[in-house]
Each structure stands twice: as structure tokens, then as C-alpha cells.
Amino acid sequence: MTGKVTSEAPADGPEGKASEVAKGPTEPLEEVAASGSPGREQAPVASPQAPVPTATKPAPPSEDAPSAPLLLTVEDVSDSSVTVSWEPPERLGRLGLQGYMLQLRREGASEWEPVNARPMMVTQHTMRNLALGDKFFLRVAAVSLAGASPPAVLDQPVHIREIIEVPKIRVPRHLRQTYIRQVGETVNLQIPFQGNPKPQALWTHNGHAVDSQRVSVRTGEQDSILFIRSAQRSDSGCYELTVRLEGLEAKAAINILVTEKPGPPSSIKLLDVWGCNAALQWTPPQDTGNTELLGYTVQKADRKTGQWFTVLERYHPTACTISDLVVGNSYYFRVFSENLCGLSASAAVTKELAHIQKAEIIAEPKGFVERDFSEAPSFTQPLADHTSTPGYSTQLFCSVRASPKPKIVWMKNKVAIEGDPKYRALSEQGVCTLEIRKPGPFDSGIYTCQATNALGEASVDCRLEVKASATH
């Protein structure tokens, strides 16, 4: 019969009572030893000539007593309990089995203490309410009316000690990619971890200890919090949390980027004015705000009214042509830089005015032959393969020359995307632009720009790949 029993740790005391239970009644044992064979009530009278046994020779083990239990094993050890199991003995004895007696002997002691007061029939036992630091040996013996078997003893002592849980860090999902904050905002990182006993937590910034004057760290039983009251650009970088416990450690890295609005373009110049057009050129800002630029915003203002109107938004090149200006007016132009935090606080403004003058009437010379400038579409600047980050809008550029003005069609994987609000297509002075708003991995593919007019068509392709940034 197998089963499981639970008991508390035995108290220190004499083992006489347990010895009596383990040995069982003595009268049946003497009767069996005196019997010559089973079924006979009286033993034959020994003859006077029979040799008397020597007192120093030990009596042979009774065939009715069970043999020792087998495979005594520790099944589980915690910080307050131990579970042991064993197999029944090979020989149960002719009088049957009453149960098992489990005993322990503390390290350094000589006496065995009973664990169970009475024989139990189960072959598994759990001792509870043990104290940390306890170290003891265990043995178990089978008990029958004929007596107790030789005990089965554990080879190694059982040691009750605190269970060590391997340290582990659980980084929240929103911190597995770069954590972006603006200058002046608070940074509050709460990183949960596991480990028993309580592990030691250590923060580093770019491989060095964090500045205690700027960064506050609080470590509790199950998490560690890093707090910066007013973030500065110098706080950007890689913050690494290391959790150590008795030679074991776990690490997690969090990348923080602290940004602010960019500076204005360094300079701006009015290159040329012709007809109703004006050409501008400017240089990038010296300070991008600790992040990449999203583009430039170009505005114009009539000298008469002084009101500014936006002409281009998130325009990436540093030169442009402003068209459809009103004849007879004079214009100023200004350019803002833009990043994730918004437009720059100031703009670069042109010093000279762009005067849009009326065209003079010139008599046509005789014999003038009008020239046909018609031509089929041809791309002077093809599309370039591009890699983007999920969530950040991207743009594709190409240049086409054709007369008359061609019809521009954008396609993704050979399927037209016209009318999809996710995409915005622009075509100005032969420069074709496709803006993809907040792309995701499913926006990856082959993008095609096709130009068509009455004389023919042309197309260019590029591959866009949207990759998520690596995380730790």
C-alpha cells in the first residue's frame, strides 16, 4: 500500500517509547523463535545430548520479521519541510506488515528520534515546520508482530535552508524600444524583477554609475525605480539594470532619448526670381534637438499684408521653388526646422524681397518658328531603396521630365494606392513625392512611380523596408 502522510518536526526527548513501538510485542516473537515449523503448538523436547548454543554467537534473523525497506529517497526539500519516500521491503514476513517507523538523528547527536508515534502504512511522508539551518539523517524500518526490520538509512543528511530563486528582470513592453522624453519632462522607470532572497540591484548609465545628484534610485522587494525630475539632453543614453544574487545575475538595458525643438536653418538665400516663381536655398540647422529632422516648413508673406502662409510642410531638401506668386506683389520667405518636438522657435527669413514684375510685351520677330518641346516621360532622378522605423512617417522622392505634364500614379507591389488616406502624393516642378504616414511592417514592399502622357510612359521602382529597432 502506498500513500502520503504529513507530520510536524519531532520534539527532542527520549526514544524509549518509540523503541517499544518499533519492536512491537515480545511474546509472539519468542513463540515464533521456539517453534520448529508453522502449525505446531508445542516444540519437541530437546535431547540431553543436543549441543548448547554459545552465548557469544548472535541469533539468526527471524524469517517472520520483514526485510529492510527499499529505495529510501528525498523527494522534495523546501525552507520548512522535507518529503521522503521508499519502497516496500522484498520480504514482508509471515505475520504481515504493521507499518513503517520513520526516525531522524540530528547532526552531532547520537540518539534517533521518532517522527511518527505509531506505525504508518504509507510509503511517503512529509515533515513540516522545520527550522532553517536544521541538518539531520533519516531512516525508516518496517514493523510487524515479529519485530522491526533493519532500517534503511539515507546516505546524506537533509539540510533545511532557504531556497534560492534565480534573479529575473521583466522589462515592460513600452520600454523595450527607445524611450523618448522632452527636455524638462520627468523620467520614471519602474522595472519589476524576481529573486529570493532579495537580490541587489545596480543601475549604470552608458557603463558608468548613475549621477546621484540628478538620478534617484529606489529598490524594493520586487522592483527598482529610476527617477529623473527634469530630464536634460545629457540624460540620453543606455541605462542598464543589473540584479545580482549569490553569484547569479540578470541584466536589462533601457535606451532613453531626451529631445527638444531644433534650431532654425543657419542661413537662407533668394537665388532667383522669374515669372511667378522664386527659388530659395538654405543650410541645415546647427542643432537638430538631439534627434533627426522631420523636414522643413516654408512660408511666404506679401509685403502689403504681412501675413504668413505655409507653402511646404515637412519638406526634406534644402532648396525649393515657390510658384504661383501674384504679379505685382513683393514677397518675403522664411523656413522653420521640424523634429518630433515640433517647429523651431524661430525661422530663417530672407533679407531681400522677391518682386514679381509684369511681363513686358515684346513683338515677335518675323519668321519665328515655334519649336515643339513635347517629349515622353523620363526619370532624371530614380527612386532609392529606403529603410524606415515603425511609427515614423517616411517619404520617397524621384524626378521626372515630360511635356505635356504627365499623370503620376504610385503603386505598391504593382497595385495602385491612389485614394488611400495612409499615403499622400505630391508632384511639384517634376519632383514627385510619396509620403507614407506612420508605416508599419506591413507597409514594406516594392513601390513604383509611373509617369504617363500622350507620348508614352516610364516608371521607377524602389524597395521600402520597415524594421523595428533592436531591443534588449
VOBA-153811 format. One record per residue (C-alpha): residue number from 1; residue in three letters; z, x, y. Coordinates in steps of 0.02 Angstrom, whole numbers, plus 32768, in hexadecimal, padded with zeros to 4 digits. Example, Ala and Ser with C-alpha at 12.3 -4.5 7.8 and 13.67 -1.06 7.14 Angstrom:
<atoms>
  num  residu    zz    xx    yy
    1     ALA  8186  8267  7F1F
    2     SER  8165  82AC  7FCB
</atoms>
This chain:
<atoms>
  num  residu    zz    xx    yy
    1     MET  8000  8000  8000
    2     THR  7FD1  8043  80AB
    3     GLY  8009  800D  8158
    4     LYS  8059  8046  81F9
    5     VAL  810B  8044  823A
    6     THR  8158  8074  82E1
    7     SER  8203  80BC  8301
    8     GLU  8262  8112  838C
    9     ALA  8297  81C8  8387
   10     PRO  8334  81E0  831B
   11     ALA  83D8  820D  836B
   12     ASP  8432  82AD  8338
   13     GLY  84B4  8292  82AE
   14     PRO  84E2  82B9  81FA
   15     GLU  8460  829E  8176
   16     GLY  84D3  826A  80EA
   17     LYS  84A6  81B3  80F5
   18     ALA  83EC  81DA  80F2
   19     SER  8404  824B  805C
   20     GLU  8454  81BE  7FFC
   21     VAL  83C3  814A  8024
   22     ALA  8345  81CE  7FF6
   23     LYS  8396  81F3  7F4F
   24     GLY  83B3  813D  7F21
   25     PRO  8430  8102  7E99
   26     THR  846C  818A  7E25
   27     GLU  8495  8123  7D88
   28     PRO  83E1  80F3  7D5A
   29     LEU  83AD  81A8  7D70
   30     GLU  8433  81E3  7CF4
   31     GLU  8400  815A  7C79
   32     VAL  8349  818E  7C7D
   33     ALA  8377  8243  7C67
   34     ALA  83DC  8216  7BCC
   35     SER  8355  81AA  7B7D
   36     GLY  82E0  81F8  7AFF
   37     SER  8255  8178  7B11
   38     PRO  8238  80D5  7B6D
   39     GLY  8274  8036  7B1B
   40     ARG  830C  8082  7AC1
   41     GLU  83B7  804E  7AFD
   42     GLN  841C  80DF  7AB3
   43     ALA  83F4  8195  7A9E
   44     PRO  840C  81E6  79F0
   45     VAL  84A9  824D  79D5
   46     ALA  8488  8305  79E5
   47     SER  84B0  836E  794A
   48     PRO  8536  83F4  7956
   49     GLN  84B6  847A  7933
   50     ALA  844C  844A  79CF
   51     PRO  844B  84D6  7A53
   52     VAL  84A7  84B1  7AF4
   53     PRO  843A  84C5  7B92
   54     THR  8466  8558  7C00
   55     ALA  84BB  8525  7CA5
   56     THR  844E  8599  7D0F
   57     LYS  83A7  854D  7CD6
   58     PRO  836C  84BF  7D4D
   59     ALA  834E  8414  7D02
   60     PRO  8295  83E6  7CF2
   61     PRO  8258  8361  7D6E
   62     SER  8266  82AF  7D31
   63     GLU  81C2  8261  7CFC
   64     ASP  81FB  81BD  7D4C
   65     ALA  820E  820A  7DFA
   66     PRO  8171  8201  7E68
   67     SER  8111  829B  7E9B
   68     ALA  8106  82D7  7F4F
   69     PRO  809B  8272  7FCC
   70     LEU  7FF1  82BB  7FF3
   71     LEU  7F96  82EE  8093
   72     LEU  8022  82DE  8113
   73     THR  7FC0  82E1  81B8
   74     VAL  7FE2  82CA  8272
   75     GLU  7F6E  823F  82AC
   76     ASP  7F97  823E  8366
   77     VAL  800D  8292  83E2
   78     SER  8031  8252  8493
   79     ASP  80B1  8282  8516
   80     SER  8133  820C  84C7
   81     SER  80FC  81E4  8414
   82     VAL  80B3  822A  8374
   83     THR  805A  81D1  82E5
   84     VAL  8055  821B  8236
   85     SER  8004  81DC  8195
   86     TRP  7FFF  820F  80DF
   87     GLU  7FB6  81DC  8038
   88     PRO  8019  8193  7FA6
   89     PRO  8050  8210  7F1F
   90     GLU  7FE6  822C  7E86
   91     ARG  8076  81F8  7E15
   92     LEU  80DE  8161  7E45
   93     GLY  8157  816A  7DB2
   94     ARG  817E  80EA  7D2D
   95     LEU  8201  8090  7D95
   96     GLY  818B  806D  7E26
   97     LEU  818F  80A3  7EDC
   98     GLN  8214  8065  7F55
   99     GLY  81C2  80B2  7FF0
  100     TYR  81C0  8150  8059
  101     MET  8244  81AB  80BD
  102     LEU  820C  820B  8159
  103     GLN  827A  8295  819F
  104     LEU  8271  830F  822F
  105     ARG  82C0  83B7  8253
  106     ARG  82C6  83F4  8307
  107     GLU  828F  84A5  832A
  108     GLY  8324  8519  831B
  109     ALA  838A  849C  82B5
  110     SER  83AB  84A5  81FA
  111     GLU  83CF  83F0  81D0
  112     TRP  834E  8369  81B1
  113     GLU  836B  82C3  820C
  114     PRO  832F  821C  81C6
  115     VAL  82AA  81C0  8229
  116     ASN  82B2  811B  81CA
  117     ALA  8359  80D8  8186
  118     ARG  830A  8081  80F0
  119     PRO  8273  80AC  8084
  120     MET  81D1  8068  80CA
  121     MET  8135  803A  8068
  122     VAL  80B6  8065  80EE
  123     THR  805B  810C  80F1
  124     GLN  8051  811D  81AF
  125     HIS  80DD  8127  822E
  126     THR  80E9  8138  82EC
  127     MET  8182  8186  833E
  128     ARG  8199  8151  83F3
  129     ASN  820A  8178  8487
  130     LEU  8200  8232  8469
  131     ALA  822D  82A9  84F5
  132     LEU  81B6  8327  8544
  133     GLY  81D1  83D3  84FB
  134     ASP  820E  8396  8451
  135     LYS  81D5  8405  83C1
  136     PHE  81FC  83D8  830D
  137     PHE  81C2  83DC  8258
  138     LEU  81A0  8340  81EF
  139     ARG  81A7  831E  8136
  140     VAL  8195  8284  80C9
  141     ALA  81D2  8260  8018
  142     ALA  81AB  81D1  7F9F
  143     VAL  8246  8173  7F60
  144     SER  8260  8111  7EBF
  145     LEU  82F5  80DD  7E53
  146     ALA  82E1  8180  7DF8
  147     GLY  82FB  81E4  7E97
  148     ALA  8299  8234  7F24
  149     SER  81FC  829A  7F0F
  150     PRO  81E7  834A  7F53
  151     PRO  81BF  8337  800D
  152     ALA  8115  8355  805C
  153     VAL  8132  83C1  80F7
  154     LEU  80C1  83DC  818F
  155     ASP  8085  8490  819B
  156     GLN  8097  8496  825A
  157     PRO  811C  844B  82CB
  158     VAL  80F3  83B6  833A
  159     HIS  8100  83DD  83F6
  160     ILE  8117  834D  8472
  161     ARG  80CA  8382  8517
  162     GLU  8070  8336  85AA
  163     ILE  7FBA  8307  8584
  164     ILE  7F3F  8362  85F4
  165     GLU  7EB0  82F7  8637
  166     VAL  7E15  835D  8664
  167     PRO  7DF6  8354  8722
  168     LYS  7D60  82ED  8757
  169     ILE  7D1A  82C0  8803
  170     ARG  7CC1  821B  8826
  171     VAL  7C53  822A  88C1
  172     PRO  7C2F  8181  8915
  173     ARG  7B79  814D  8911
  174     HIS  7B5F  8156  89CF
  175     LEU  7B98  820C  89D0
  176     ARG  7B1E  8247  894A
  177     GLN  7A9B  8261  89D2
  178     THR  7AAD  82B1  8A7C
  179     TYR  7B35  8259  8AE1
  180     ILE  7AF6  8248  8B94
  181     ARG  7B6A  822E  8C29
  182     GLN  7B51  8239  8CE5
  183     VAL  7BAF  82AE  8D58
  184     GLY  7C57  8261  8D88
  185     GLU  7C62  81EE  8CF0
  186     THR  7CEB  81FD  8C6D
  187     VAL  7CCD  8247  8BC1
  188     ASN  7D3A  81FC  8B38
  189     LEU  7D15  8234  8A86
  190     GLN  7D7F  81E7  89FB
  191     ILE  7D57  8238  8954
  192     PRO  7DAD  81F0  88B8
  193     PHE  7DD9  8265  8828
  194     GLN  7E30  8261  877F
  195     GLY  7EA7  82D9  872B
  196     ASN  7F53  82DF  86DC
  197     PRO  7FC6  832A  8712
  198     LYS  7F95  8320  87CA
  199     PRO  7F0F  83A6  87E8
  200     GLN  7F01  8418  8880
  201     ALA  7E77  83E9  88FB
  202     LEU  7E22  8467  896E
  203     TRP  7D9B  8449  89F3
  204     THR  7D20  84CB  8A34
  205     HIS  7C9A  84C4  8ABD
  206     ASN  7BFE  852B  8A9B
  207     GLY  7C63  8596  8A21
  208     HIS  7CF6  85B4  8A98
  209     ALA  7D9D  855E  8AAD
  210     VAL  7D96  84C7  8B21
  211     ASP  7DD5  84DA  8BD4
  212     SER  7E80  8487  8BD5
  213     GLN  7E74  8473  8C93
  214     ARG  7DDE  83FE  8C82
  215     VAL  7DE7  83BB  8BD0
  216     SER  7E77  835A  8B83
  217     VAL  7E8A  8355  8AC6
  218     ARG  7F00  82E2  8A66
  219     THR  7F08  82E5  89A9
  220     GLY  7F5D  825A  8947
  221     GLU  7F76  8237  888E
  222     GLN  7EC5  81F7  8872
  223     ASP  7E5C  8229  890A
  224     SER  7E43  82A7  8994
  225     ILE  7E16  8276  8A48
  226     LEU  7DBC  82E6  8AC6
  227     PHE  7DC5  82A6  8B79
  228     ILE  7D73  82E4  8C1B
  229     ARG  7DA5  8280  8CB5
  230     SER  7D11  82B0  8D24
  231     ALA  7C7E  8300  8CCA
  232     GLN  7C1D  838E  8D1A
  233     ARG  7B79  83DE  8CE6
  234     SER  7BDA  8475  8CA5
  235     ASP  7C2A  8401  8C23
  236     SER  7B82  83EF  8BCB
  237     GLY  7B6E  8444  8B23
  238     CYS  7BA5  843D  8A6E
  239     TYR  7C57  8406  8A4A
  240     GLU  7C8F  842E  8998
  241     LEU  7D28  83E1  8943
  242     THR  7D72  8444  88B3
  243     VAL  7DF5  83F3  8840
  244     ARG  7E56  846F  87D3
  245     LEU  7ECF  844E  8744
  246     GLU  7F13  84D8  86D2
  247     GLY  7E74  853F  86CB
  248     LEU  7E00  84A8  86CE
  249     GLU  7DA1  8475  8769
  250     ALA  7D1F  83F9  87AA
  251     LYS  7CB4  840A  8846
  252     ALA  7C53  8392  88B6
  253     ALA  7BEB  83B9  8951
  254     ILE  7BCE  8343  89E4
  255     ASN  7B4B  836E  8A68
  256     ILE  7B73  8335  8B19
  257     LEU  7AF7  8335  8BAA
  258     VAL  7B3B  8316  8C5B
  259     THR  7AAF  82E9  8CD4
  260     GLU  7A97  82B8  8D8B
  261     LYS  7A09  8285  8DFD
  262     PRO  7984  830B  8E18
  263     GLY  7959  8361  8EBB
  264     PRO  78BC  8332  8F1D
  265     PRO  7817  838E  8F04
  266     SER  781C  8439  8F56
  267     SER  7786  841C  8FC7
  268     ILE  76F6  83A3  8FE2
  269     LYS  764B  83BF  9030
  270     LEU  75BE  834D  9069
  271     LEU  7525  83A1  901F
  272     ASP  7495  8334  905C
  273     VAL  7467  828D  90A7
  274     TRP  73BD  823D  908C
  275     GLY  7385  8189  9099
  276     CYS  7418  811B  9068
  277     ASN  7467  81A3  8FFC
  278     ALA  74EA  822B  9012
  279     ALA  7511  82BB  8F9B
  280     LEU  75C5  82F9  8F88
  281     GLN  7616  838B  8F2F
  282     TRP  76CE  83BA  8F19
  283     THR  773C  8434  8EBA
  284     PRO  77C3  8402  8E3A
  285     PRO  787A  83FB  8E71
  286     GLN  78E9  8493  8E5C
  287     ASP  7973  8426  8E10
  288     THR  7941  83A8  8D8A
  289     GLY  79F2  8363  8D75
  290     ASN  7A14  83BD  8CCF
  291     THR  7992  8355  8C73
  292     GLU  78D7  8341  8C6B
  293     LEU  7879  82E1  8CF1
  294     LEU  7832  8236  8CCC
  295     GLY  77AE  824C  8D54
  296     TYR  7794  8234  8E0E
  297     THR  778D  819C  8E80
  298     VAL  7709  81A6  8F0B
  299     GLN  7717  8136  8FA5
  300     LYS  76AF  811A  9043
  301     ALA  76DB  80D8  90F0
  302     ASP  766B  80A1  9181
  303     ARG  769D  80F3  9226
  304     LYS  7696  804A  927E
  305     THR  7712  7FED  920F
  306     GLY  7774  807C  91C3
  307     GLN  778E  8019  9120
  308     TRP  7785  8079  907D
  309     PHE  7723  8036  8FE8
  310     THR  7722  807F  8F39
  311     VAL  7677  80BD  8F00
  312     LEU  76A2  8116  8E5A
  313     GLU  773B  810F  8DE9
  314     ARG  7770  818E  8D66
  315     TYR  76D5  81F2  8D89
  316     HIS  76DB  8298  8D2B
  317     PRO  7658  830A  8D7E
  318     THR  7681  8363  8E21
  319     ALA  75E0  832D  8E79
  320     CYS  7594  8283  8E97
  321     THR  7512  8224  8EFB
  322     ILE  7546  818A  8F5E
  323     SER  74B9  810C  8F70
  324     ASP  749A  8064  8FC6
  325     LEU  74E3  809C  906C
  326     VAL  74BC  802C  9102
  327     VAL  7437  806C  917B
  328     GLY  747D  8092  9225
  329     ASN  7531  80AD  91EC
  330     SER  7593  814F  91E1
  331     TYR  7608  816F  914E
  332     TYR  769F  81D7  911D
  333     PHE  76C2  81FB  9066
  334     ARG  7762  8228  9009
  335     VAL  778D  8254  8F54
  336     PHE  7832  8239  8EF4
  337     SER  7865  828F  8E52
  338     GLU  78AB  8222  8DC4
  339     ASN  7914  8241  8D28
  340     LEU  798B  81DA  8CBA
  341     CYS  7A05  81C6  8D4D
  342     GLY  7981  8181  8DC3
  343     LEU  791F  81BA  8E5B
  344     SER  794E  8252  8EC0
  345     ALA  79BE  8232  8F57
  346     SER  7935  826D  8FCF
  347     ALA  7879  8283  8FCA
  348     ALA  77F8  8304  8FFE
  349     VAL  7795  82BC  9092
  350     THR  76EC  82F5  90D5
  351     LYS  76F4  8343  9182
  352     GLU  7642  8316  91B7
  353     LEU  75F6  8268  91C0
  354     ALA  7562  822F  915A
  355     HIS  74E9  81DB  91D4
  356     ILE  7471  8161  9182
  357     GLN  73DD  815E  91F9
  358     LYS  734B  80E7  9201
  359     ALA  72AD  8128  91B1
  360     GLU  7225  8157  922C
  361     ILE  717B  8103  921D
  362     ILE  70FA  8184  91F8
  363     ALA  7040  815C  91F5
  364     GLU  6FF2  817A  914E
  365     PRO  6F6C  81FF  9150
  366     LYS  6EBF  81CD  9120
  367     GLY  6E87  81F2  9072
  368     PHE  6F37  81E8  902A
  369     VAL  6F34  81CB  8F6E
  370     GLU  6FCF  817B  8F26
  371     ARG  7012  81DD  8E94
  372     ASP  704F  818A  8DF8
  373     PHE  70FD  81C8  8DCF
  374     SER  7113  815B  8D36
  375     GLU  7156  81B1  8C9C
  376     ALA  71A7  8185  8BF8
  377     PRO  7263  819D  8BE6
  378     SER  72A1  824D  8BBD
  379     PHE  7354  828B  8BB7
  380     THR  7377  8322  8C24
  381     GLN  742C  832E  8BEB
  382     PRO  7453  82F5  8B38
  383     LEU  74F6  82AC  8AF8
  384     ALA  7577  8329  8ABB
  385     ASP  75E8  8312  8A24
  386     HIS  7696  82E3  8A5F
  387     THR  7746  82DC  8A17
  388     SER  77C7  8265  8A61
  389     THR  787D  8235  8A4C
  390     PRO  78AD  8182  8A1B
  391     GLY  78E5  8118  8AB0
  392     TYR  7890  8183  8B37
  393     SER  77EC  8143  8B7F
  394     THR  7757  81B7  8B6C
  395     GLN  76A7  81BF  8BB4
  396     LEU  75FD  81F5  8B73
  397     PHE  7579  8239  8BEC
  398     CYS  74BE  825A  8BE8
  399     SER  742E  8264  8C66
  400     VAL  7383  820F  8C57
  401     ARG  72E4  8219  8CBF
  402     ALA  7264  818E  8CBE
  403     SER  71F7  8126  8D30
  404     PRO  71FF  8094  8D3C
  405     LYS  72BC  808B  8D25
  406     PRO  72E1  807C  8C6B
  407     LYS  7350  7FFF  8C14
  408     ILE  73EA  8056  8BCC
  409     VAL  7432  8018  8B26
  410     TRP  74CD  8065  8AD6
  411     MET  74E6  805A  8A1A
  412     LYS  7570  8089  89A1
  413     ASN  7535  80B4  88F2
  414     LYS  748A  806A  891F
  415     VAL  74D9  7FC2  8955
  416     ALA  74CE  7F8D  8A0C
  417     ILE  7577  7F7E  8A62
  418     GLU  753D  7F23  8AFD
  419     GLY  75B7  7E9C  8B33
  420     ASP  764E  7EE6  8ADA
  421     PRO  76DE  7EEB  8B58
  422     LYS  771F  7F8B  8B08
  423     TYR  7689  7FE9  8B4E
  424     ARG  764D  7FFD  8C02
  425     ALA  759E  8043  8C1E
  426     LEU  7566  808A  8CC6
  427     SER  74BE  80D0  8CFD
  428     GLU  74AF  8122  8DA8
  429     GLN  7420  8191  8DE1
  430     GLY  73ED  81B5  8D2E
  431     VAL  749F  81E1  8CF6
  432     CYS  74D3  816F  8C67
  433     THR  758C  815C  8C44
  434     LEU  75E5  80FF  8BB6
  435     GLU  76A0  80E7  8BCA
  436     ILE  7704  80BC  8B2D
  437     ARG  77A9  806D  8B5C
  438     LYS  7840  80AA  8AF7
  439     PRO  77E0  80DB  8A5A
  440     GLY  782D  80D6  89AD
  441     PRO  77FB  812C  890A
  442     PHE  7784  809B  88E4
  443     ASP  7721  80C6  8981
  444     SER  76E6  8169  8932
  445     GLY  762E  816E  8907
  446     ILE  757D  8197  8943
  447     TYR  7559  8159  89F4
  448     THR  74A4  8149  8A30
  449     CYS  745F  8135  8ADF
  450     GLN  73B0  80E8  8ADF
  451     ALA  7340  80E2  8B7A
  452     THR  72A6  8071  8B79
  453     ASN  721F  8049  8BFA
  454     ALA  716B  8010  8BF4
  455     LEU  712D  80BF  8BC9
  456     GLY  719F  80E1  8B34
  457     GLU  7250  8100  8AFE
  458     ALA  72C5  8192  8AD6
  459     SER  7373  81A0  8A8E
  460     VAL  73FD  8220  8A76
  461     ASP  7492  8220  89FE
  462     CYS  753E  826A  89F7
  463     ARG  75D5  825F  8986
  464     LEU  767C  8220  89C7
  465     GLU  7716  8249  8961
  466     VAL  77BE  81FB  898D
  467     LYS  784A  8264  8946
  468     ALA  7904  8249  894E
  469     SER  7965  82E1  898C
  470     ALA  79CC  8341  8909
  471     THR  7A85  8313  88F7
  472     HIS  7B19  835F  88A7
</atoms>
